[in-house]
Amino acid sequence: MRPYLRVANVFEDRIDTSDLKEMDFSGVFERYKLKPGDVLLNEGQSPELLGRPAIYRGSPENVAFTNTLLRFRAGPHVLPEWALIVFRRHMHARRFAREARITTNIAHLSASRLKSVEFPVPPLDEQRRIVNLIEDHLSRLDAAERLQSTGRRKLVALRRSALTTVLQPADRQMVPLRHLVERIEAGKSFGGASGPAAPEQWGIIKVSAMTWGEFRPDENKAIPASAANPQYEIRQGDLLVSRANTTDYVGASVLVGRKHSGPLHDVAVGGSV
């Protein structure tokens, strides 16, 4: 039995080895054994994540990969880190999706289709220069994202503390919410494309549209006009509550206080409450 990597282990520029599975590779292990510098790409994924790449850097040792991944082994004229940058760009530009075969909302990228995708090859010195520049910028962005995440958690804790102090004094009577509102409704799940709706299109908002204490209508996905139902259109004055989120943000609420640029549906799943 040998450990192996699968799609669930390979994220963008990161390999998670906390949940490795094992399988019998008798007679074929050397063929599927990974070497440091191998670039792995997701063979089957949602279209926007197809080809999600990461470099195997040698840990853990003696590990193989399965057919849910594609392996790119760089030749003498290509740095693995350069290949990673190119593949990340292709993933985000959905270049791999253009080569995909799609079945039941899962896109598949075959090795033969991958071979047909364009791949720039500047001189090695130029590859190193670009890699160093991009990695420096990305490290700064990662640091900024960590600071932003910490700030958001502190803001949530402060907001929770302030609201608890104001809304739950010991001498105030509480009543069930159903006694105070005209109606509470759960939104409808429409599915939808990954891109945002144009001004003349219908869209469904994502959870991120209501996570940070303000309504962000641009956080949406387009849906076909045939799927739109005016009953679920978001209107000024609606109070939206997140039904599904992380433990910190489940129940996050926003008041729709201004006119947005196009017709939007909310995205929660289920019927009326």
SULZI-V208841 format. One record per residue. RES is the residue in one small letter. SS is DSSP state (@ for helix, = for strand, . for the rest). OMEGA is omega in radians with two decimals (* if undefined). D_CENTER is the distance of its C-alpha to the mean C-alpha in Angstrom with 1 decimal. Layout:
# SULZI-V208841
RES/SS/OMEGA/D_CENTER + RES/SS/OMEGA/D_CENTER
This chain:
# SULZI-V208841
m/./-3.12/32.7 + r/=/3.04/30.2 + p/=/3.13/26.7 + y/=/3.07/23.9 + l/=/3.11/20.3 + r/./-3.09/18.1 + v/@/-3.09/14.5 + a/@/3.14/13.6 + n/@/-2.98/15.0 + v/=/3.09/13.5 + f/=/-3.14/10.3 + e/./3.13/10.2 + d/./3.14/13.7 + r/=/3.05/14.0 + i/=/3.14/15.8 + d/./-3.10/16.0 + t/./-3.11/19.6 + s/./-3.07/20.0 + d/./-3.14/20.0 + l/./3.02/22.0 + k/=/3.10/23.9 + e/=/-3.13/27.3 + m/=/3.13/29.0 + d/./3.10/32.4 + f/./-3.09/32.4 + s/./3.08/36.2 + g/./-3.10/37.6 + v/./-3.04/34.2 + f/@/-3.10/32.6 + e/@/3.13/33.8 + r/@/-3.06/32.2 + y/@/3.12/28.7 + k/=/-3.13/29.0 + l/./3.05/26.6 + k/./3.10/28.1 + p/./-3.10/26.8 + g/./3.05/25.2 + d/./3.07/23.8 + v/=/-3.14/20.5 + l/=/3.13/18.4 + l/=/3.07/16.1 + n/=/3.13/14.3 + e/./-3.13/16.9 + g/=/-3.08/15.3 + q/=/2.92/11.7 + s/./-3.03/10.2 + p/@/-3.09/11.6 + e/@/3.14/8.7 + l/@/-3.12/8.0 + l/./-3.12/11.8 + g/./-3.13/13.7 + r/./-2.95/11.1 + p/=/3.00/14.0 + a/=/3.13/15.6 + i/=/2.97/19.3 + y/./-3.03/21.5 + r/./3.01/23.7 + g/./3.14/26.3 + s/./-0.04/25.2 + p/./3.13/26.0 + e/./3.04/28.9 + n/./3.12/30.0 + v/./-3.12/26.7 + a/=/3.06/26.1 + f/=/-3.11/23.2 + t/./-3.07/23.0 + n/./2.99/22.8 + t/./3.13/19.1 + l/=/2.97/18.7 + l/=/3.12/20.5 + r/=/3.03/22.5 + f/=/3.11/23.4 + r/./-3.02/26.5 + a/./3.02/27.5 + g/./-3.05/31.1 + p/./-3.07/33.5 + h/./-3.09/32.4 + v/./3.03/28.6 + l/./3.07/27.0 + p/@/-3.14/24.1 + e/@/3.07/22.3 + w/@/3.10/23.0 + a/@/3.12/21.7 + l/@/3.13/18.4 + i/@/3.14/18.2 + v/@/-3.11/19.2 + f/@/3.08/16.7 + r/@/3.10/13.8 + r/@/-3.13/15.3 + h/@/3.12/15.8 + m/@/-3.08/12.2 + h/@/3.08/11.1 + a/./-3.11/14.4 + r/./3.07/13.7 + r/./3.13/17.1 + f/@/-3.12/16.5 + a/@/3.12/15.7 + r/@/3.13/19.2 + e/@/-2.93/20.7 + a/./2.87/19.0 + r/=/-3.02/20.9 + i/=/3.08/19.0 + t/=/3.12/20.1 + t/./3.07/19.0 + n/./3.07/15.6 + i/=/3.13/15.0 + a/=/-3.14/15.6 + h/=/3.13/17.9 + l/./-3.13/19.0 + s/./3.11/22.5 + a/@/-3.13/24.2 + s/@/3.09/26.6 + r/@/3.10/24.1 + l/@/-3.12/22.4 + k/@/-3.11/25.9 + s/./-3.12/26.3 + v/./-3.12/23.5 + e/./-3.08/25.0 + f/./-3.12/24.9 + p/./-3.13/26.6 + v/./3.03/29.0 + p/./3.09/30.6 + p/./-3.06/33.2 + l/@/3.14/32.1 + d/@/3.11/33.2 + e/@/3.07/31.0 + q/@/-3.13/28.0 + r/@/-3.11/28.6 + r/@/-3.12/29.1 + i/@/3.12/25.8 + v/@/-3.13/23.8 + n/@/-3.13/25.5 + l/@/-3.11/24.9 + i/@/3.14/21.1 + e/@/3.09/20.7 + d/@/3.13/22.8 + h/@/-3.12/20.7 + l/@/3.11/17.4 + s/@/3.09/19.1 + r/@/3.11/20.3 + l/@/3.10/16.9 + d/@/3.13/15.7 + a/@/3.12/18.9 + a/@/3.12/18.5 + e/@/3.11/15.0 + r/@/3.11/16.7 + l/@/3.13/19.6 + q/@/3.13/17.7 + s/@/3.10/16.0 + t/@/3.13/19.6 + g/@/3.13/21.0 + r/@/3.12/18.8 + r/@/3.11/19.8 + k/@/3.13/23.4 + l/@/3.12/23.3 + v/@/3.14/22.1 + a/@/3.13/24.9 + l/@/3.13/27.4 + r/@/3.14/26.6 + r/@/3.14/26.9 + s/@/-3.12/30.2 + a/@/-3.12/31.6 + l/@/3.11/30.9 + t/@/-3.14/32.3 + t/@/-3.07/35.5 + v/@/-2.95/36.1 + l/@/-3.09/35.2 + q/./3.02/36.6 + p/./-3.03/40.1 + a/./-3.04/42.4 + d/./-3.09/44.9 + r/./3.13/42.6 + q/./3.09/42.7 + m/./3.09/39.4 + v/./3.08/39.2 + p/./-3.09/36.6 + l/@/-3.10/34.2 + r/@/3.13/35.5 + h/@/-2.96/38.8 + l/./-3.01/37.4 + v/./3.09/35.1 + e/./3.08/35.9 + r/./2.99/33.0 + i/./-3.12/29.5 + e/=/2.97/27.3 + a/./3.14/23.9 + g/./-3.13/21.9 + k/./3.07/21.4 + s/./-3.12/18.5 + f/./-2.87/18.7 + g/./3.09/15.7 + g/./3.12/15.1 + a/./-3.10/13.9 + s/./-3.09/10.7 + g/./3.12/12.9 + p/./-3.14/14.6 + a/./2.98/18.1 + a/./-3.09/21.1 + p/./-3.09/24.0 + e/./-3.11/25.9 + q/./2.96/23.1 + w/=/3.09/21.9 + g/=/3.02/18.4 + i/=/-3.13/16.7 + i/=/3.09/15.2 + k/./3.13/12.0 + v/@/-3.13/12.3 + s/@/3.11/11.5 + a/@/-3.07/14.7 + m/@/-3.03/16.8 + t/./-2.91/15.5 + w/./3.02/17.6 + g/./3.08/21.0 + e/./3.14/21.1 + f/./-3.13/20.2 + r/./-3.05/17.8 + p/./3.13/18.4 + d/./3.08/16.5 + e/./-3.07/13.2 + n/=/3.03/13.7 + k/=/3.11/13.5 + a/=/3.02/16.7 + i/=/3.12/18.8 + p/./3.11/22.1 + a/@/-3.13/25.2 + s/@/-3.14/26.7 + a/@/-3.04/24.1 + a/./3.07/24.8 + n/./-3.08/27.1 + p/@/3.12/28.6 + q/@/-3.05/29.0 + y/@/3.13/25.3 + e/=/3.09/25.4 + i/./-3.11/24.5 + r/./3.10/27.6 + q/./-3.11/28.9 + g/./3.07/29.9 + d/./3.01/27.4 + l/=/-3.09/26.0 + l/=/-3.11/22.4 + v/=/3.13/21.3 + s/./3.13/17.9 + r/./-3.08/18.7 + a/./-3.12/15.6 + n/./3.01/13.7 + t/./-3.10/14.2 + t/./3.12/17.9 + d/./-2.96/18.2 + y/./3.08/17.0 + v/./-3.06/18.0 + g/./3.09/20.8 + a/./-3.05/19.7 + s/=/3.07/21.9 + v/=/3.06/22.5 + l/=/3.11/25.6 + v/./-2.97/25.3 + g/./-3.14/27.9 + r/./-3.13/27.9 + k/./3.08/27.9 + h/./-2.93/24.7 + s/./-3.10/24.9 + g/./-3.12/24.3 + p/./-3.11/24.3 + l/=/2.98/21.3 + h/=/2.97/20.8 + d/./-2.85/19.3 + v/./-3.14/16.6 + a/./-3.04/17.9 + v/./3.02/19.3 + g/./3.14/23.0 + g/./-3.10/26.5 + s/=/3.10/28.7 + v/./*/29.2
